[in-house]
């Protein structure tokens, strides 16, 4: 089996619950696994998708300390099991972090390493799905699926590094968009879209088609391995374009990162400029819906765009908002 598949994806999941003897949590994935006792084969996954799905079950038991047992499974068959005793004698709540990357599954509880298992081989889809289930009726809180999964436990940044270079050390070469948040915070995401806003009082609307150097229908991806990322939408709208993407710092999610670059480049091929009356509801990253009749011609205009930049100015004694947005595809 090609090692290309090992780097197609990964997943990182957080959740919390109160431990008890009767409670267990299972995380199922659509990743396909091969156990160590099975023979490797170039076609081991063909026709066996349902019988190769990887899952993880976490059990808790209250004794003098809290015992956490983790089981790695393929098609619900236990392939590995280990029990860990928490250092703290009284654990009121478990804050669980599950990292799945390349061939391994690791579990951390309350910032303490609990369990790691490495399969013989794993085939990750580009955008893996996770299904969280519980053994009985109890509350699972703070469930969070991390979009930019990263199995590194620490990132070392030079003491004299600037804020921008420190952020780049963390996100590596991922095509991350940075959105401002309340309280001087930032949100880092691949392609999350904020609120849906219907526009009113639009003064002007213009579409500009431009070349984008990152545009491609067939992307050759160089990282720790070599892969291909296909964009059918680009081929349909623009034609066949081949481009080389060098993502040498990534060893997990490089194909997905290249796919996001292709999608963003296609969206930014058609940039929309809008001037309108000041609307304080609109923020960078919002999805704007236009459904208006143009003055003069009476033409009915409908469009859906994602805000990339906002500027506000005073003109003729009134506030005017200028928006630059990419076409939502």
N, C-alpha and C positions, 0 to 999 in steps of 0.2 A: 504493500500500500504506500502511495506517495505521502511524504511528510507534509505536502502542501495542506492537507486537510487539518493537520494539527494546529495550524495557525489561522484558520478561518474565523475563529471566534472564541468566546469565553463569556463568563457571566459572573456578576458579583451581586449578592443579595443580602439585605439587612432586615432583621425583624426582632421583636422582643416579646417575651411571655413569662408568666410566673411558673416556675418548674414544679412538677409533682410526679409521683410514681406512675400515675395513670396517663400521663401525657406524652405524646410523641408527635413529631412534625416530619413530614416527608416532602422533599423537593424533587419533582420529576422534571426531566429535560427531554428535548427532542434530539440531543446528541447521541451518537451511537458509539458503543464501547466494545472493546475486546479485552477479556481477562487474561492474566498471565498464563494460566494453564491451557489456554487455547492456542492452536497453531496459527501463526501469522499467514495471511494469504492476501494476494492483490485484490481479490474479489470477495472478501469476507462479509461485506455489507450488502451485497446484491440480493434483493428479494427478502431481506431479513430485518427490515426497518423496525417492525413491531417487536421483534425478539432481541433487539440490541439496545433499547433505550436505557440510558443511565439514570439512576435515581439515588438519593441520599436520604436516610432516615435518622433522626436524632431523638434518642430516648433520654429521659431524666429519671433519677432515683434519689430519694432523700434518705441519707443515713447520717452519720456524724458530719459528713460533708456532702455536697451535691455531686453525684456521679453522672457524667454525661457519656452516653454510649452512641457511637456513630457507626452506621452500616452503609457500605457502598454496594449498590446492586446493579445488575444488568437483567432487564426484564423481570424485576421483582425477586430475583434470586440473589441471595447475599454472597458477595465475592470477597468481602473483607469486613472485619468488625474490630473495634477497639473501644475500651472504656478508660476515661480519664477522670481523676478526682480533682475537683476545683480547689484552689488554694484557700479560698475564703470559706470559713465554716458555715456561714449563713448567707445563702444567696437568695435574696428576695425576688430578683428578676434576672432572667438571662437575656443579655443583649448579644444576639448571634450575628456573626458575619460569615458568609459562605463564599469562598472564592473558587471558581472553576475555570481553569486555564490550561490550554494545551492538553496534557494527559492527566493532570492532577486535580484532586478535590481537597480543599483545606477548610477547616472549621475553626473559628475563634469565638470564644464566649467571654464577655466582659473583658475584652482586650487580652485574653489569655489563650495561647495556642492549645487546641484540644485534639485535633486529628488531621492527618494527611494520608491520602491513598493515591497511588499512581497506577493507572491502568496500563496494559500493554500498548494499546493504541486507542485513540478517540477520533471520531470524525465529527467536527463541529459544523453546523450550518452557519451561514454568514451572519444571520440574526437569530441566535438561539432563543427558544421559548422556555419559560420556567413555569411550573404549576405547583403551587403551595397547597398542601392539604394537612389536616390534623386528625388525630385518632378519636377525639371526642369534642364536645362543645366547650371550648374555652377561648379566651380572647387572645388574639395575636395582634400586637400593636406595632406601629412605626415601620410598616413594611415598605421597603425601598429597594427598587431595582436600579442599580447604578448603570448609567448609560455608557460611560467610559471605563469599562472594567480594566483593572490593572492589578496584577498579582504582586507587585513590588510592595514590600512592607515599609520601606523608607526611601526617601529621595534625598540625595546629598547635593546641597547647593553651596556654591562658593560664597564665603562670608561677604565678599565685596561685590557680589552679583547685584544687578539692578532688579527691580520688580519684574520687568518684562522677561529678562533672561531666566529668573527663578521660575516664573510661570511656564516658560518653554521647557525647562528641565522636567517639570511635572507632566505636562501634556505631551511631551515629545513631539512627534510630527503629525499628531492627529489634527484633522481639519476642524478645530474647535471654534465655535462662535461664542463670544463673550457678551452677555447681556447685563446691563446695570440692574441692581436690585435695591430695595429700600435699605436704609441704614448703611450706605456706602459699601454694600456687598456686591459681588458679581456672581452671575450664574454661567456655568460652563457647559455647553451642550453641543451635540452634533447638529440636530435639526429640530429641536423643540419649538413649537409655535405657541405664542401666548394667547391672549384673548381674541375673540372674533368680534370685530367692530364694523357696523354699517356706517358708511360715510354719508355726510350731509354737507350742504353748502360748499360744493366743489367748484372752484373757479376755473381751473385748467387741468388738462390731463394729456400727457404725451408719452409715447412709447418709443424707445430708442433701441435698435438692434445693434449689437456690437460683438466683436470677436472676443473670445475668452481663451487664453492660452492653456487653461486646464481642461478644455472641452475635449472629450473623446468618446467614441463608441466602444473601442477596444483598448483597454488599458493594460499594459505590461507592468507588473508590480515587482520591484526588486526590494527585498528586505532580507531577513535571515534566510529566506527561501526565494523562490520565484513563482509568481502566480499571474492569473489573468482576471480582470474585472470587466464584465460586459455591461454596457448601458444600452438597452434596447430602445429606450425613449430617445436617446441622442441619435441613434441610427435612424429612427423613424422621422425625427424632426429636422436633422441636419445632414445625415449621411454617414458614411463610414470614415472614421477618423481614428488613427492609431497614435497613442502617446505612451511614453515611458514615465512611470512614477517611481522615484527613488525614496523609499521610506526605510532607510537603513537602521534607524533607531528603534523600530517597532518589531517585536517578535510575537505579538498577539493582536489580532484584529486589523492587520495591515490590509487585507482584502476589503474588509468592511470600510476602512478609512478611505481607500481608493474609490470605492463605490459612492461614498458621501461626497468626495471631491468632484466626481463626475456629475452627480445630481445637482450640487450647488452651482457648478459651472454652467449647466444647461439652464437652470433657473435665472442665472445672472446674464444670460445671453440677451434676454429681453428685459431691460430696465424701464421702470415706469416712474415718471415724475408727476407729482400731484401738488397743486397749490390750492389751499382751501382756508376757510375761516378757522381760527384757533379751536382745537378740540382737545381738552386736557385728558381725555380718556386714552388717547393713542400713545403707545410706547413702542420702543424698538423691539422687533420680534412679533408684533401683533399681526394677525391676519385681517386685512381690510377687504370688505366687500363693497363693490361699486354697483349700484343699480339705479341709474339716473337718466334723465332725458336731457340731452345737450341743448343749451339755449341757441336759438337761431334755426338750426337744422332740424331740431326735434328728434334727432337720432337717439335711439335707446341704447345705452352703454352698460354692459355687465362685465365685471372682471373680479379677479381674486388675486391679491398681491400680499407679500410679506415685507414689512417695514425694515429697512436697513439703516436709514439715517433720517433725522428730523432737525429742521432749523426753524426758528421763529424770529420774525422781524416785524417792526412797526412800519406800516405803509399807509399813507393817506389817513393818518390818525386812527388806524385800526390794526389789530394784530393779524398777521398772515402766517400760516404754517406751510412750509415746503417739505414735502416727503419724497424720499428716494426709496424705491421698493423693487424687489425682484418678482418676477412672475411665478405664481404658485402653480406647480405642475403635479 
